[in-house]
Amino acid sequence: MSESSPQPSFYNTEDRRQVPLIPREDGRIGLYTCGPTVYHHAHIGNFRTFLFEDLLRRALRFLGFDVHQVMNITDVDDKIIRAAGEAGVSLDEYTEPYIDSFFRDLDVLHIERAELYPRATEHVAEMIELIETLVEKGVAYLSDGSVFFRIAEDADYGRLSKLDLTQVQQGARVAADEYGKEDVRDFVLWKGAKPGEPSWDSPWGVGRPGWHLECSAMSMKYLGPEFDIHTGGVDNIFPHHENEIAQSETATGRQFVRMWMHSEHLQVDGDKMSKSLGNQYTLADLLERGLEPRALRYFFLTTHYRKKLNFTLAGVEDAAAGLKRIDEMRFRLEHAEEAGGLESTLTTAVTEARERFAAGLADDLNTSEALAALFGLVKAVNIAIETSRLAMGDRATVLGLIAEMDTVFGVLDPADWRTEGEAGGLDDAEIDRLVAERQQARADRDFARSDQIRDQLAEAGVVIEDTPSGPRWKRT
Ligand SMILES: [Zn+2]
């Protein structure tokens, strides 16, 4: 960790308050993020969580940590088995297109890849080993071909979710294939297979691992029995993460996770997102409606991860307008004249902006504060330009800091979002409009503006030729 970086503190769900992040190994963070069940294309609720986790890993790196992130891919569960059976294909054949679309979507939203994406079906041996340990310790029992975790043996159960477990007991419904449970609260570790289902051999007969068990086995395999941060959406707290703690800590006798972080729900147009309401949009649905991936990313990152986020088209449009302001500022800065000589008036503004940005992120990922630092800097730069006090080297310093800030936000530079073949994001109509505006500026003898437009077009790979019959442009 660099000396100048502030000590981060995050809201730990287990403590219900913000606590300092104390890594197990100095400067290094082991991060486990629950991944997709590849039974359908990921929806925007999933992407809210994935973008929160992307922000977290980028912010940790900005604050000076090495991050080692593991995200599982759940490629076997009841729904997948049923759907693959109905389609008459193997599990792999069924899940492959959804795994591909998951990674494609990550790229579209500029979500950084985790260090590792282990698949459940490739870690059944580790899961069986974990169940064997629990059986040996007497907290797991075999019933009717399935193995269950005995909640009554775990005095600590409920520590994360703080639920009243007598309520859970009364309200719980028992699935038909889990009638063998001693207590309705017990959860399945190994599920016996029905005839004809895809299955794995185990000491308890053929079957498949339970979902909760997957995450315990894979996180501990790659991050060790104790690691720094475990994240997910709030709907993962109970029972998924509660059960992960029960399995892992009962097996190892050690504290499984130091910091639990959860992102809040996403609503759509003020409603809960649900299959029945038909508002579980996939990324492809939104792109089809003409929404820009860059605006979507910005939209998701501007609401704090622990606040409910209401997804509306108007909200995404506002995000796009916000980006436009950032782009205009960048353009202005890139083309401003460093007329103020050698002495910079911006040194303090730059230092303060960097400190405020880092402090915002370290304060439970306060993105509004981090963005306020950026916009505060922009204001100072604008004043310097307007009063001709932008000094030699200021432009590079400020753009350097913005680039550094963009390692966290990943939206500040429009050049990173241009698709191939696009001239700097400008289509023909926009180029025509800019060329006409340049003509007008020249007629008005506003040469600063006409030069500015020429530079903007040049940057977008468009050159203007002035001919006797008027200007012509071409892409280089
Ligand atoms: Zn999980």
Residues whose N, C-alpha, C, O or C-beta is under 5 A from the ligand:
A	BS01	ZN	C34 C215
